[in-house]
Amino acid sequence: IFIENEGNGEVTKPGTGFSTRYDELTFSVSEPSIWECKSGGKLNEARLDSDGKATIQCRTKDAVAKDDLYTKELRLDLDYDYRELIHQQLRLKKQ
């Protein structure tokens, strides 16, 4: 699963401070007893690269038999705090 920061802001894990070095977030799956999801080798955490992108890989904890067909929705929740600083110069006129 490919994720990308489409905005210009910064991303951080909830409850942590914003880093000047990298953006990161946490994620969870709907059935953690069946699925294991990782990004960059970290379980349930992702760090965005310099382009604001990351890949999350999910697989079942137990192998599915060769002839079995497994179809079920997987819910992936991304958890993060987002901050975008906007600076605009204003000119005030006193009346």
LINMOWO-V37316 format. One record per pair of residues at least 4 apart in sequence whose C-alpha atoms are under 6 Angstrom apart, sorted by the first residue. I is the first residue (numbers start at 1). J is the second residue. Records with the same first field share a line. If there is no record, write none. Layout:
# LINMOWO-V37316
I = J + J
This chain:
# LINMOWO-V37316
1 = 55 + 56
2 = 54 + 55
3 = 53 + 54
4 = 52 + 53
5 = 52
9 = 83 + 84
10 = 82 + 83
11 = 23 + 24 + 81 + 82
12 = 18 + 23 + 24 + 25 + 80 + 81
13 = 24 + 25 + 26 + 80
14 = 80 + 81
23 = 47 + 48
24 = 46 + 47 + 48
25 = 45 + 46 + 80
26 = 44 + 45 + 79
27 = 44 + 77 + 78 + 79
28 = 44 + 76 + 77
29 = 75 + 76
30 = 75
34 = 60 + 61
35 = 59 + 60 + 61
36 = 58 + 59
37 = 57 + 58
38 = 42 + 43 + 44 + 56 + 57
39 = 46 + 55 + 56
48 = 52 + 53 + 54
49 = 53
